[in-house]
Amino acid sequence: MTLHRQVLIWSAALAALIAVMWLLSAILLPFIAGLVLAYFLDPVADALERYGLPRLAATGLILLTAILILTTALVILVPVLNDQLARFADDLPSLIESLVARCDEFAPLWMKELAANSGANVQGSITEVAGKAAGWIVSLLSSILSGGMALVNLLSLMVVTPIVAFYLLVDWDSMIAKVDSWLPRDHADVLRQLARQIDAAMAGFIRGQGSVCLLLGAFYAVALSLAGLKFGLAIGLLAGFLTFIPYAGALIGGVLAIGVALVQFWPDYVSILMIAGIFALGQFIEGNFLSPK
């Protein structure tokens, strides 16, 4: 087969694949999620097989455990998280107004005179922006929670994804062997080596970064909640989720947590420093233990 014909065939196959994915985009999410879940859990199934458990039993045990953990987390966390987000949106204007007043209290005289001479109502402007942001958060949460399509997608994820993941995980090794049989024999060794390198890099990064986000989010959420911070669960989970962006999780979560602590605990310096210390400790753990491992 000539190179020109090979390029035409593979270009047509790629175009057909893109067209099919575009046409089926509305229903693909549960299946893609099931594929990703099976890909992540395959090493666990292989490990259980090495301990003598049949592949079918190992797959069932893994997915049953994952479903129980997910269901427990949803039952316990979602109502609390939803309540904290709604209250945070309601309290955001007053929180920012209190922070501005606190900053104005300790601002140097020249800064107060500069603001007064400029004629700008800084506090009023910030409060207005905060009110608009709170309204946007409330409307976004309402649309997400009340949207019929969102409910359908959630149900499909909860029902279809575990089924897809189960069957893919059971036949994962067979599928890999089948794909391997399609490789051109002249280039099979090179293609296998490239695939192993891609798998090691991609799986290592995604699993590693996902583990860091999960562990840091749990640490921040539990520590801030135990410290008595309002909205501690929501702020902690947000900080953990944003950890995949370098410094974003600690920066955004720290600013939110310390800002709320200044309003809630003032003038209790010990409690405010405790909140700041939680994020400092989290960054120390992440930089010296979690990410290197």
PASEBA-1860 file (N, C-alpha, C; in nm, 3 decimals):
! residues 293
1> MTLHRQVL> 0.085/-0.119/0.000/0.000/0.000/0.000/0.089/0.125/0.000 ~ 0.059/0.218/-0.089/0.139/0.340/-0.099/0.112/0.433/0.017 ~ 0.210/0.521/0.042/0.196/0.617/0.151/0.076/0.708/0.128 ~ 0.053/0.749/0.003/-0.061/0.836/-0.027/-0.193/0.770/0.009 ~ -0.204/0.640/-0.023/-0.329/0.569/0.007/-0.347/0.552/0.158 ~ -0.237/0.525/0.228/-0.246/0.513/0.374/-0.294/0.643/0.437 ~ -0.239/0.755/0.390/-0.280/0.885/0.445/-0.428/0.908/0.420 ~ -0.477/0.875/0.302/-0.620/0.893/0.270/-0.707/0.807/0.360
9> IWSAALAA> -0.667/0.682/0.378/-0.748/0.590/0.459/-0.756/0.638/0.604 ~ -0.640/0.674/0.663/-0.639/0.716/0.803/-0.704/0.852/0.821 ~ -0.694/0.939/0.722/-0.764/1.068/0.729/-0.915/1.048/0.726 ~ -0.961/0.958/0.640/-1.105/0.928/0.633/-1.154/0.865/0.763 ~ -1.072/0.776/0.822/-1.110/0.714/0.950/-1.118/0.817/1.061 ~ -1.021/0.909/1.064/-1.022/1.015/1.165/-1.144/1.106/1.148 ~ -1.176/1.143/1.024/-1.293/1.228/0.998/-1.422/1.157/1.039 ~ -1.432/1.027/1.011/-1.551/0.951/1.050/-1.564/0.944/1.202
17> LIAVMWLL> -1.450/0.924/1.270/-1.453/0.919/1.416/-1.499/1.052/1.475 ~ -1.445/1.162/1.423/-1.485/1.295/1.473/-1.633/1.319/1.447 ~ -1.683/1.279/1.330/-1.824/1.299/1.297/-1.914/1.218/1.390 ~ -1.876/1.093/1.417/-1.957/1.009/1.507/-1.957/1.067/1.648 ~ -1.841/1.111/1.696/-1.834/1.169/1.830/-1.916/1.298/1.839 ~ -1.916/1.378/1.733/-1.995/1.501/1.733/-2.145/1.471/1.733 ~ -2.186/1.371/1.653/-2.328/1.335/1.647/-2.378/1.274/1.778 ~ -2.291/1.199/1.846/-2.331/1.131/1.970/-2.282/1.203/2.095
25> SAILLPFI> -2.240/1.329/2.081/-2.180/1.401/2.195/-2.275/1.413/2.314 ~ -2.407/1.418/2.287/-2.503/1.437/2.396/-2.512/1.316/2.488 ~ -2.475/1.197/2.438/-2.490/1.076/2.519/-2.358/1.007/2.548 ~ -2.246/1.069/2.509/-2.116/1.003/2.523/-2.057/1.011/2.664 ~ -2.099/1.111/2.742/-2.034/1.135/2.871/-2.030/1.012/2.962 ~ -2.142/0.940/2.985/-2.134/0.823/3.074/-2.039/0.716/3.023 ~ -2.032/0.700/2.890/-1.946/0.596/2.834/-1.799/0.636/2.844 ~ -1.769/0.763/2.819/-1.631/0.809/2.834/-1.589/0.801/2.981
33> AGLVLAYF> -1.680/0.841/3.071/-1.650/0.832/3.214/-1.626/0.687/3.256 ~ -1.704/0.594/3.201/-1.683/0.452/3.230/-1.549/0.402/3.179 ~ -1.510/0.449/3.058/-1.380/0.411/3.003/-1.265/0.464/3.089 ~ -1.275/0.590/3.131/-1.171/0.650/3.216/-1.164/0.577/3.350 ~ -1.280/0.546/3.407/-1.283/0.475/3.536/-1.219/0.337/3.524 ~ -1.249/0.267/3.415/-1.189/0.135/3.395/-1.039/0.145/3.376 ~ -0.994/0.247/3.305/-0.851/0.267/3.283/-0.778/0.291/3.415 ~ -0.839/0.371/3.504/-0.776/0.401/3.631/-0.777/0.281/3.726
41> LDPVADAL> -0.881/0.198/3.717/-0.896/0.088/3.813/-0.832/-0.042/3.766 ~ -0.787/-0.048/3.640/-0.728/-0.171/3.589/-0.607/-0.217/3.672 ~ -0.514/-0.127/3.713/-0.403/-0.175/3.798/-0.449/-0.238/3.929 ~ -0.559/-0.187/3.986/-0.611/-0.246/4.110/-0.663/-0.386/4.082 ~ -0.735/-0.402/3.970/-0.785/-0.535/3.933/-0.669/-0.632/3.908 ~ -0.564/-0.585/3.842/-0.447/-0.670/3.819/-0.382/-0.712/3.950 ~ -0.375/-0.619/4.046/-0.316/-0.651/4.175/-0.398/-0.756/4.249 ~ -0.532/-0.744/4.244/-0.617/-0.844/4.310/-0.606/-0.979/4.241
49> ERYGLPRL> -0.588/-0.977/4.108/-0.567/-1.104/4.037/-0.439/-1.172/4.082 ~ -0.334/-1.094/4.106/-0.208/-1.153/4.150/-0.221/-1.218/4.288 ~ -0.320/-1.170/4.367/-0.346/-1.231/4.497/-0.439/-1.352/4.487 ~ -0.474/-1.391/4.365/-0.552/-1.512/4.345/-0.701/-1.492/4.325 ~ -0.748/-1.366/4.317/-0.890/-1.340/4.298/-0.923/-1.344/4.149 ~ -1.029/-1.415/4.108/-1.066/-1.414/3.966/-1.097/-1.273/3.916 ~ -1.077/-1.253/3.785/-1.095/-1.118/3.729/-1.237/-1.066/3.752 ~ -1.336/-1.152/3.733/-1.475/-1.110/3.750/-1.502/-1.068/3.895
57> AATGLILL> -1.454/-1.148/3.989/-1.475/-1.115/4.131/-1.398/-0.989/4.170 ~ -1.276/-0.974/4.117/-1.197/-0.854/4.146/-1.267/-0.729/4.095 ~ -1.321/-0.736/3.973/-1.391/-0.622/3.915/-1.515/-0.587/3.995 ~ -1.592/-0.688/4.032/-1.712/-0.663/4.112/-1.680/-0.602/4.247 ~ -1.575/-0.651/4.311/-1.535/-0.599/4.442/-1.491/-0.453/4.430 ~ -1.411/-0.422/4.328/-1.362/-0.285/4.310/-1.477/-0.188/4.287 ~ -1.565/-0.222/4.194/-1.674/-0.129/4.161/-1.774/-0.117/4.275 ~ -1.800/-0.226/4.345/-1.891/-0.218/4.460/-1.834/-0.126/4.566
65> TAILILTT> -1.704/-0.138/4.594/-1.639/-0.050/4.691/-1.644/0.095/4.646 ~ -1.615/0.118/4.517/-1.617/0.255/4.464/-1.756/0.315/4.472 ~ -1.859/0.236/4.439/-1.996/0.286/4.444/-2.038/0.318/4.587 ~ -2.000/0.232/4.682/-2.034/0.257/4.822/-1.968/0.384/4.873 ~ -1.839/0.404/4.840/-1.769/0.525/4.882/-1.831/0.648/4.820 ~ -1.860/0.642/4.689/-1.919/0.756/4.620/-2.057/0.789/4.674 ~ -2.140/0.685/4.696/-2.276/0.709/4.747/-2.271/0.769/4.888 ~ -2.183/0.716/4.972/-2.169/0.770/5.108/-2.126/0.916/5.104
73> ALVILVPV> -2.028/0.945/5.017/-1.980/1.083/5.005/-2.091/1.175/4.957 ~ -2.170/1.130/4.859/-2.278/1.213/4.807/-2.385/1.238/4.914 ~ -2.421/1.133/4.987/-2.525/1.147/5.089/-2.482/1.240/5.201 ~ -2.353/1.231/5.239/-2.305/1.310/5.352/-2.262/1.450/5.308 ~ -2.186/1.459/5.199/-2.124/1.585/5.162/-2.214/1.680/5.084 ~ -2.289/1.627/4.989/-2.364/1.714/4.898/-2.462/1.805/4.971 ~ -2.546/1.756/5.064/-2.637/1.848/5.133/-2.563/1.957/5.211 ~ -2.454/1.919/5.282/-2.378/2.018/5.358/-2.312/2.118/5.265
81> LNDQLARF> -2.252/2.068/5.157/-2.183/2.155/5.061/-2.281/2.250/4.994 ~ -2.397/2.200/4.956/-2.499/2.284/4.894/-2.544/2.394/4.989 ~ -2.564/2.359/5.117/-2.605/2.458/5.216/-2.497/2.564/5.237 ~ -2.370/2.521/5.244/-2.262/2.618/5.265/-2.246/2.711/5.145 ~ -2.258/2.657/5.024/-2.246/2.742/4.905/-2.357/2.845/4.899 ~ -2.480/2.803/4.932/-2.592/2.896/4.929/-2.574/3.006/5.034 ~ -2.531/2.967/5.154/-2.511/3.067/5.260/-2.393/3.158/5.229 ~ -2.289/3.103/5.165/-2.174/3.185/5.127/-2.215/3.291/5.024
89> ADDLPSLI> -2.299/3.251/4.928/-2.346/3.347/4.828/-2.430/3.457/4.894 ~ -2.513/3.419/4.992/-2.595/3.519/5.062/-2.509/3.613/5.147 ~ -2.405/3.558/5.210/-2.323/3.638/5.303/-2.209/3.712/5.235 ~ -2.186/3.685/5.106/-2.070/3.744/5.039/-2.068/3.897/5.044 ~ -2.179/3.968/5.014/-2.173/4.115/5.023/-2.136/4.165/5.163 ~ -2.198/4.107/5.266/-2.168/4.153/5.402/-2.025/4.116/5.443 ~ -1.975/4.001/5.398/-1.837/3.963/5.427/-1.738/4.063/5.368 ~ -1.760/4.097/5.242/-1.669/4.191/5.176/-1.681/4.329/5.239
97> ESLVARCD> -1.803/4.369/5.274/-1.822/4.500/5.339/-1.748/4.504/5.473 ~ -1.753/4.394/5.548/-1.682/4.389/5.676/-1.531/4.392/5.655 ~ -1.483/4.322/5.553/-1.340/4.322/5.524/-1.291/4.461/5.484 ~ -1.371/4.529/5.401/-1.334/4.665/5.360/-1.330/4.757/5.481 ~ -1.428/4.743/5.570/-1.430/4.825/5.691/-1.309/4.794/5.780 ~ -1.270/4.666/5.787/-1.154/4.627/5.867/-1.026/4.685/5.807 ~ -1.015/4.680/5.674/-0.897/4.738/5.608/-0.895/4.890/5.627 ~ -1.012/4.953/5.619/-1.020/5.098/5.636/-0.979/5.139/5.778
105> EFAPLWMK> -1.009/5.050/5.873/-0.975/5.078/6.013/-0.825/5.086/6.034 ~ -0.750/5.002/5.962/-0.605/4.997/5.981/-0.528/5.063/5.867 ~ -0.598/5.121/5.772/-0.529/5.186/5.660/-0.456/5.311/5.708 ~ -0.339/5.342/5.651/-0.267/5.463/5.691/-0.345/5.589/5.654 ~ -0.316/5.699/5.722/-0.391/5.823/5.704/-0.382/5.875/5.561 ~ -0.263/5.865/5.499/-0.249/5.918/5.363/-0.336/5.844/5.263 ~ -0.358/5.713/5.286/-0.443/5.636/5.197/-0.588/5.678/5.212 ~ -0.632/5.704/5.338/-0.769/5.750/5.359/-0.791/5.886/5.294
113> ELAANSGA> -0.691/5.976/5.308/-0.705/6.108/5.247/-0.708/6.100/5.095 ~ -0.627/6.008/5.039/-0.626/5.991/4.894/-0.761/5.944/4.844 ~ -0.821/5.849/4.915/-0.952/5.799/4.875/-1.059/5.906/4.891 ~ -1.047/5.986/4.997/-1.146/6.092/5.019/-1.134/6.201/4.913 ~ -1.011/6.238/4.878/-0.991/6.344/4.779/-1.032/6.300/4.638 ~ -1.020/6.170/4.612/-1.058/6.121/4.478/-1.208/6.122/4.458 ~ -1.283/6.122/4.567/-1.428/6.124/4.558/-1.489/5.989/4.524 ~ -1.408/5.885/4.521/-1.458/5.752/4.485/-1.511/5.681/4.609
121> NVQGSITE> -1.627/5.624/4.594/-1.686/5.545/4.702/-1.640/5.401/4.687 ~ -1.519/5.375/4.741/-1.459/5.243/4.721/-1.544/5.134/4.785 ~ -1.586/5.158/4.908/-1.662/5.055/4.980/-1.794/5.027/4.910 ~ -1.860/5.132/4.862/-1.987/5.111/4.792/-1.968/5.035/4.662 ~ -1.859/5.065/4.590/-1.833/4.996/4.464/-1.805/4.848/4.487 ~ -1.722/4.819/4.588/-1.689/4.680/4.617/-1.812/4.603/4.662 ~ -1.894/4.666/4.745/-2.018/4.601/4.791/-2.112/4.573/4.675 ~ -2.119/4.668/4.581/-2.204/4.647/4.464/-2.155/4.530/4.380
129> VAGKAAGW> -2.023/4.524/4.359/-1.966/4.412/4.283/-1.991/4.280/4.355 ~ -1.975/4.281/4.488/-1.999/4.159/4.565/-2.144/4.115/4.555 ~ -2.236/4.211/4.556/-2.377/4.177/4.542/-2.407/4.112/4.408 ~ -2.346/4.166/4.302/-2.365/4.107/4.169/-2.305/3.967/4.162 ~ -2.186/3.950/4.223/-2.123/3.817/4.224/-2.207/3.717/4.300 ~ -2.263/3.760/4.414/-2.349/3.670/4.491/-2.472/3.630/4.412 ~ -2.532/3.727/4.342/-2.647/3.695/4.259/-2.613/3.597/4.148 ~ -2.494/3.614/4.089/-2.452/3.523/3.983/-2.431/3.382/4.038
137> IVSLLSSI> -2.370/3.371/4.159/-2.349/3.240/4.219/-2.482/3.171/4.248 ~ -2.577/3.246/4.303/-2.708/3.188/4.336/-2.778/3.142/4.209 ~ -2.777/3.224/4.104/-2.843/3.186/3.980/-2.777/3.065/3.916 ~ -2.643/3.057/3.925/-2.571/2.942/3.870/-2.607/2.815/3.945 ~ -2.606/2.822/4.079/-2.643/2.704/4.158/-2.786/2.660/4.130 ~ -2.877/2.758/4.116/-3.017/2.725/4.090/-3.033/2.657/3.956 ~ -2.963/2.708/3.855/-2.975/2.649/3.721/-2.917/2.508/3.718 ~ -2.806/2.487/3.793/-2.745/2.354/3.795/-2.835/2.255/3.866
145> LSGGMALV> -2.890/2.296/3.981/-2.968/2.204/4.063/-3.107/2.179/4.008 ~ -3.164/2.279/3.938/-3.302/2.265/3.892/-3.312/2.224/3.747 ~ -3.202/2.224/3.675/-3.207/2.190/3.534/-3.245/2.045/3.513 ~ -3.348/2.020/3.430/-3.391/1.883/3.405/-3.285/1.801/3.334 ~ -3.214/1.864/3.239/-3.110/1.792/3.166/-2.995/1.755/3.258 ~ -2.965/1.844/3.353/-2.858/1.814/3.448/-2.895/1.692/3.532 ~ -3.023/1.682/3.570/-3.067/1.566/3.649/-3.056/1.438/3.567 ~ -3.096/1.446/3.438/-3.086/1.329/3.351/-2.941/1.286/3.335
153> NLLSLMVV> -2.852/1.383/3.313/-2.710/1.351/3.298/-2.653/1.290/3.425 ~ -2.695/1.343/3.540/-2.647/1.288/3.667/-2.693/1.144/3.685 ~ -2.820/1.119/3.655/-2.873/0.983/3.668/-2.803/0.888/3.571 ~ -2.777/0.935/3.449/-2.709/0.850/3.352/-2.567/0.819/3.398 ~ -2.501/0.919/3.456/-2.367/0.895/3.509/-2.370/0.792/3.622 ~ -2.470/0.804/3.711/-2.478/0.716/3.826/-2.516/0.573/3.787 ~ -2.591/0.557/3.677/-2.641/0.424/3.639/-2.557/0.362/3.528 ~ -2.535/0.439/3.420/-2.469/0.383/3.302/-2.318/0.368/3.324
161> TPIVAFYL> -2.255/0.467/3.385/-2.109/0.464/3.400/-2.059/0.340/3.474 ~ -2.117/0.302/3.590/-2.067/0.180/3.656/-2.084/0.055/3.570 ~ -2.194/0.047/3.493/-2.214/-0.072/3.407/-2.108/-0.078/3.299 ~ -2.084/0.037/3.232/-1.982/0.043/3.128/-1.845/0.009/3.187 ~ -1.813/0.069/3.301/-1.683/0.045/3.364/-1.668/-0.103/3.402 ~ -1.775/-0.165/3.449/-1.769/-0.306/3.488/-1.731/-0.395/3.370 ~ -1.802/-0.380/3.258/-1.776/-0.467/3.144/-1.639/-0.438/3.080 ~ -1.600/-0.311/3.076/-1.469/-0.278/3.022/-1.357/-0.332/3.111
169> LVDWDSMI> -1.377/-0.324/3.242/-1.274/-0.371/3.335/-1.260/-0.523/3.330 ~ -1.372/-0.593/3.313/-1.366/-0.739/3.303/-1.287/-0.782/3.180 ~ -1.308/-0.713/3.067/-1.246/-0.753/2.940/-1.128/-0.665/2.902 ~ -1.073/-0.590/2.998/-0.967/-0.494/2.963/-0.846/-0.561/2.899 ~ -0.797/-0.667/2.960/-0.679/-0.735/2.906/-0.708/-0.795/2.770 ~ -0.828/-0.848/2.751/-0.865/-0.904/2.621/-0.871/-0.796/2.514 ~ -0.923/-0.678/2.550/-0.930/-0.569/2.453/-0.790/-0.520/2.415 ~ -0.701/-0.509/2.515/-0.564/-0.466/2.486/-0.496/-0.568/2.394
177> AKVDSWLP> -0.518/-0.696/2.419/-0.460/-0.800/2.334/-0.516/-0.792/2.191 ~ -0.645/-0.762/2.180/-0.707/-0.750/2.047/-0.648/-0.632/1.972 ~ -0.634/-0.518/2.038/-0.574/-0.402/1.974/-0.429/-0.431/1.934 ~ -0.359/-0.504/2.020/-0.220/-0.540/1.989/-0.212/-0.626/1.864 ~ -0.312/-0.712/1.842/-0.311/-0.798/1.723/-0.332/-0.720/1.594 ~ -0.385/-0.596/1.605/-0.405/-0.514/1.485/-0.278/-0.440/1.443 ~ -0.177/-0.435/1.529/-0.057/-0.358/1.499/0.017/-0.420/1.381 ~ 0.071/-0.337/1.294/0.157/-0.391/1.187/0.279/-0.458/1.246
185> RDHADVLR> 0.302/-0.581/1.205/0.407/-0.661/1.269/0.546/-0.599/1.256 ~ 0.571/-0.527/1.147/0.704/-0.468/1.128/0.734/-0.359/1.230 ~ 0.628/-0.295/1.282/0.648/-0.183/1.375/0.589/-0.211/1.514 ~ 0.552/-0.336/1.539/0.479/-0.368/1.663/0.562/-0.336/1.787 ~ 0.690/-0.370/1.786/0.773/-0.347/1.905/0.786/-0.198/1.937 ~ 0.806/-0.118/1.832/0.819/0.026/1.854/0.688/0.085/1.904 ~ 0.576/0.043/1.845/0.445/0.094/1.886/0.413/0.055/2.030 ~ 0.448/-0.068/2.067/0.424/-0.111/2.205/0.507/-0.028/2.303
193> QLARQIDA> 0.632/-0.002/2.269/0.718/0.079/2.356/0.664/0.221/2.371 ~ 0.620/0.281/2.259/0.563/0.415/2.266/0.435/0.416/2.349 ~ 0.350/0.312/2.331/0.225/0.306/2.407/0.253/0.291/2.556 ~ 0.356/0.212/2.593/0.391/0.197/2.734/0.440/0.329/2.793 ~ 0.519/0.403/2.715/0.570/0.531/2.764/0.456/0.632/2.780 ~ 0.365/0.636/2.683/0.249/0.726/2.692/0.164/0.689/2.813 ~ 0.139/0.560/2.831/0.057/0.514/2.943/0.121/0.550/3.077 ~ 0.254/0.528/3.088/0.322/0.558/3.214/0.318/0.707/3.246
201> AMAGFIRG> 0.342/0.790/3.144/0.343/0.936/3.167/0.203/0.988/3.200 ~ 0.105/0.948/3.118/-0.031/1.002/3.136/-0.095/0.949/3.264 ~ -0.086/0.817/3.284/-0.148/0.758/3.403/-0.080/0.808/3.529 ~ 0.055/0.817/3.525/0.127/0.865/3.643/0.089/1.006/3.680 ~ 0.081/1.094/3.579/0.047/1.233/3.608/-0.097/1.247/3.657 ~ -0.191/1.185/3.586/-0.333/1.203/3.622/-0.364/1.137/3.755 ~ -0.315/1.014/3.775/-0.341/0.949/3.903/-0.271/1.022/4.016 ~ -0.146/1.065/3.992/-0.073/1.136/4.096/-0.136/1.269/4.130
209> QGSVCLLL> -0.168/1.348/4.027/-0.228/1.479/4.052/-0.367/1.465/4.113 ~ -0.442/1.364/4.068/-0.574/1.340/4.127/-0.564/1.303/4.274 ~ -0.464/1.222/4.309/-0.444/1.183/4.448/-0.407/1.304/4.534 ~ -0.320/1.390/4.480/-0.280/1.511/4.554/-0.402/1.600/4.579 ~ -0.483/1.622/4.474/-0.603/1.706/4.489/-0.699/1.647/4.591 ~ -0.719/1.517/4.585/-0.813/1.451/4.677/-0.764/1.459/4.821 ~ -0.636/1.430/4.843/-0.582/1.431/4.980/-0.578/1.573/5.038 ~ -0.534/1.670/4.956/-0.529/1.808/5.005/-0.669/1.863/5.030
217> GAFYAVAL> -0.764/1.832/4.938/-0.902/1.878/4.958/-0.961/1.823/5.086 ~ -0.937/1.693/5.111/-0.987/1.632/5.236/-0.921/1.696/5.358 ~ -0.789/1.720/5.350/-0.717/1.781/5.463/-0.771/1.921/5.491 ~ -0.779/2.005/5.387/-0.828/2.142/5.407/-0.971/2.143/5.460 ~ -1.058/2.060/5.401/-1.199/2.060/5.440/-1.215/2.018/5.586 ~ -1.146/1.911/5.626/-1.157/1.862/5.764/-1.094/1.960/5.862 ~ -0.973/2.010/5.828/-0.903/2.099/5.921/-0.979/2.231/5.939 ~ -1.028/2.290/5.830/-1.101/2.417/5.841/-1.233/2.397/5.916
225> SLAGLKFG> -1.298/2.284/5.893/-1.424/2.258/5.964/-1.398/2.239/6.113 ~ -1.292/2.165/6.149/-1.260/2.145/6.289/-1.217/2.276/6.356 ~ -1.157/2.367/6.278/-1.117/2.497/6.331/-1.236/2.590/6.352 ~ -1.354/2.546/6.308/-1.475/2.626/6.329/-1.498/2.734/6.225 ~ -1.430/2.728/6.110/-1.446/2.831/6.008/-1.578/2.812/5.934 ~ -1.653/2.920/5.918/-1.774/2.915/5.837/-1.738/2.882/5.693 ~ -1.817/2.796/5.630/-1.796/2.754/5.491/-1.663/2.679/5.476 ~ -1.612/2.620/5.584/-1.483/2.553/5.579/-1.482/2.435/5.483
233> LAIGLLAG> -1.592/2.359/5.479/-1.598/2.244/5.390/-1.589/2.288/5.244 ~ -1.668/2.388/5.206/-1.670/2.434/5.068/-1.535/2.495/5.028 ~ -1.478/2.578/5.115/-1.350/2.641/5.083/-1.239/2.536/5.074 ~ -1.239/2.439/5.164/-1.136/2.335/5.162/-1.142/2.249/5.037 ~ -1.263/2.207/4.998/-1.277/2.126/4.878/-1.240/2.205/4.753 ~ -1.277/2.334/4.750/-1.239/2.419/4.636/-1.087/2.433/4.627 ~ -1.022/2.454/4.739/-0.876/2.466/4.739/-0.809/2.337/4.692 ~ -0.863/2.223/4.736/-0.807/2.096/4.691/-0.828/2.072/4.544
241> FLTFIPYA> -0.948/2.106/4.494/-0.978/2.087/4.351/-0.888/2.172/4.263 ~ -0.857/2.294/4.307/-0.775/2.385/4.227/-0.625/2.359/4.241 ~ -0.588/2.257/4.318/-0.447/2.229/4.338/-0.379/2.184/4.210 ~ -0.456/2.132/4.113/-0.393/2.088/3.988/-0.335/2.206/3.911 ~ -0.377/2.330/3.943/-0.313/2.450/3.888/-0.209/2.495/3.990 ~ -0.082/2.503/3.954/0.022/2.538/4.053/-0.012/2.666/4.129 ~ -0.009/2.658/4.261/-0.029/2.768/4.355/-0.172/2.823/4.358 ~ -0.258/2.785/4.263/-0.393/2.843/4.258/-0.477/2.796/4.376
249> GALIGGVL> -0.468/2.666/4.410/-0.549/2.615/4.520/-0.518/2.681/4.651 ~ -0.388/2.689/4.684/-0.349/2.750/4.811/-0.378/2.900/4.812 ~ -0.355/2.967/4.698/-0.376/3.111/4.692/-0.523/3.148/4.706 ~ -0.607/3.087/4.621/-0.751/3.120/4.625/-0.814/3.071/4.754 ~ -0.785/2.946/4.792/-0.841/2.894/4.917/-0.792/2.971/5.038 ~ -0.662/3.007/5.040/-0.609/3.082/5.152/-0.669/3.220/5.165 ~ -0.685/3.290/5.052/-0.745/3.424/5.055/-0.889/3.417/5.105 ~ -0.966/3.320/5.054/-1.105/3.306/5.098/-1.113/3.271/5.246
257> AIGVALVQ> -1.032/3.173/5.288/-1.038/3.127/5.428/-0.993/3.236/5.525 ~ -0.882/3.302/5.494/-0.833/3.407/5.584/-0.928/3.526/5.584 ~ -0.986/3.559/5.468/-1.084/3.667/5.463/-1.205/3.638/5.550 ~ -1.259/3.516/5.540/-1.372/3.478/5.625/-1.330/3.477/5.772 ~ -1.208/3.428/5.801/-1.160/3.423/5.940/-1.147/3.562/5.999 ~ -1.101/3.659/5.919/-1.087/3.796/5.969/-1.221/3.853/6.012 ~ -1.325/3.822/5.936/-1.459/3.871/5.971/-1.518/3.792/6.086 ~ -1.500/3.660/6.085/-1.564/3.574/6.184/-1.496/3.579/6.321
265> FWPDYVSI> -1.362/3.578/6.324/-1.290/3.561/6.449/-1.234/3.690/6.508 ~ -1.235/3.798/6.433/-1.171/3.921/6.482/-1.225/3.962/6.618 ~ -1.143/3.999/6.716/-0.996/4.016/6.714/-0.920/3.896/6.770 ~ -0.970/3.775/6.748/-0.904/3.654/6.799/-0.790/3.617/6.703 ~ -0.669/3.670/6.731/-0.556/3.649/6.642/-0.516/3.501/6.634 ~ -0.535/3.427/6.743/-0.495/3.287/6.746/-0.574/3.207/6.642 ~ -0.706/3.228/6.637/-0.789/3.156/6.541/-0.755/3.194/6.397 ~ -0.729/3.322/6.375/-0.694/3.368/6.239/-0.561/3.307/6.196
273> LMIAGIFA> -0.463/3.307/6.286/-0.333/3.248/6.254/-0.346/3.096/6.236 ~ -0.439/3.033/6.305/-0.461/2.890/6.289/-0.509/2.859/6.147 ~ -0.600/2.943/6.096/-0.650/2.923/5.959/-0.536/2.940/5.859 ~ -0.455/3.045/5.877/-0.340/3.064/5.788/-0.241/2.948/5.801 ~ -0.223/2.897/5.923/-0.131/2.787/5.945/-0.177/2.658/5.878 ~ -0.308/2.639/5.867/-0.360/2.520/5.800/-0.314/2.517/5.654 ~ -0.321/2.632/5.587/-0.279/2.637/5.447/-0.126/2.629/5.435 ~ -0.055/2.686/5.531/0.091/2.673/5.529/0.132/2.527/5.548
281> LGQFIEGN> 0.065/2.457/5.641/0.094/2.316/5.664/0.057/2.232/5.541 ~ -0.057/2.264/5.479/-0.098/2.192/5.359/0.004/2.206/5.247 ~ 0.057/2.328/5.228/0.158/2.349/5.125/0.288/2.277/5.159 ~ 0.322/2.272/5.286/0.443/2.199/5.327/0.428/2.050/5.299 ~ 0.312/1.994/5.333/0.288/1.851/5.308/0.287/1.822/5.159 ~ 0.222/1.910/5.083/0.213/1.888/4.937/0.349/1.896/4.871 ~ 0.429/1.996/4.909/0.557/2.017/4.844/0.665/1.918/4.885 ~ 0.658/1.865/5.009/0.764/1.780/5.060/0.730/1.632/5.064
289> FLSPK> 0.600/1.598/5.058/0.562/1.458/5.070/0.473/1.410/4.955 ~ 0.361/1.481/4.933/0.263/1.429/4.836/0.316/1.432/4.693 ~ 0.354/1.549/4.644/0.401/1.559/4.505/0.528/1.477/4.479 ~ 0.629/1.480/4.567/0.747/1.397/4.540/0.716/1.248/4.534 ~ 0.616/1.204/4.611/0.583/1.062/4.611/0.493/1.023/4.494
END
